């Protein structure tokens, strides 16, 4: 048999490799065989007709919320972002990409509203991506593990809660160091996110998660209904741990792409954007702007978010210069990143759009 692999079929038919594997498993590709650890099929095989009405989306009538609390999350400014959705989203604009997925507020809003043909999300945070994959592929086991964590933590007194939290953080870091992609790691990721200070994800110079315990009296650790809705919404979504530049192979003129990078710090002491080792300084911000220009040149519809430097310095036009060829809108958002309550409140943020 003159054969091609599932990956080659995916490229030929312009669908995800995961979808090709599903079609093989369902015996919908004639003469497909599982040999070794891969599916092979004739090069002459024809792409099966997709009988699904909507490939992506939650159960009817159910909106999906982010399953994480996330510093800089976009839930409160979704209406502003919706104003920048392209005409024809879900029809002529049939692909969606979010290369800095984070907490996924915009992702789940799009999946709750539109039937997209192909969706791609990525992030360089390996543990975050492992959690998305666990929700998509192993939500029943994940929910069971979270319920055990919840039942041990919520009834406990302050001292026992503290011990549980720091033991869980230590176990999470051990799994992280071992490059685990297990359901246990995903469950601990959600548990720590729900019980740590301000829902931060921050690592030290060694890459270890180091956020202290929060003081929530009754945190929601296992939202079973939303996790199962998120699992349904994520079916067939391509989820990868990758740099944003890898989305170059996905984004085209039929794509709505939303970029939400680590925000440029407004002060020299701001450190909450350290979601991974390395950082995202002005050099990286400029490289992202060049990439957005490149994707815009392909005809993709682009929306990007970032901090507004003018909150700290009216003369700082860093982003105004970087994105001078695009439309820049300043919107109001409440942020609770600063550990000093008096320093929190309404600030200006940027929405950058190429149309």
Number of C-alpha atoms within 10 A of each C-alpha: 9 8 16 18 20 22 18 16 24 18 12 12 14 12 17 20 19 16 16 23 22 14 18 20 14 9 12 14 19 15 12 21 17 13 8 7 6 11 19 23 22 17 14 11 14 12 17 12 7 9 7 7 8 12 19 23 25 22 14 8 7 12 17 26 19 20 23 21 20 19 19 22 18 20 17 14 16 14 10 14 20 12 8 17 17 17 10 10 20 22 13 13 19 18 23 28 23 23 26 20 25 28 21 23 22 23 23 21 18 20 22 22 15 16 19 21 18 20 25 21 25 24 20 19 18 17 22 23 22 21 25 24 23 22 27 22 16 16 22 15 15 25 21 14 18 22 18 12 18 16 12 13 22 15 11 12 9 13 9 12 18 17 13 17 21 17 12 18 23 15 15 23 21 14 17 19 12 9 12 17 18 17 22 18 25 25 26 24 23 20 25 26 22 24 25 22 16 21 19 26 23 18 18 13 10 8 15 18 21 16 20 17 21 18 14 12 9 11 15 12 23 23 12 17 12 17 21 21 22 26 22 19 23 24 19 20 22 18 20 19 17 17 13 19 12 13 19 13 7 15 21 20 16 19 25 23 27 25 20 21 21 23 18 19 19 15 11 6 7 12 14 17 20 18 21 19 15 9 12 18 12 13 8 14 19 15 13 18 15 14 15 25 18 13 21 21 13 14 15 24 27 23 24 19 21 21 20 25 21 16 14 12 11 9 9 13 12 16 21 16 10 16 18 11 12 17 13 19 13 15 15 14 15 14 16 15 19 14 10 8 9 8 11 13 13 12 16 18 22 19 21 24 22 20 13
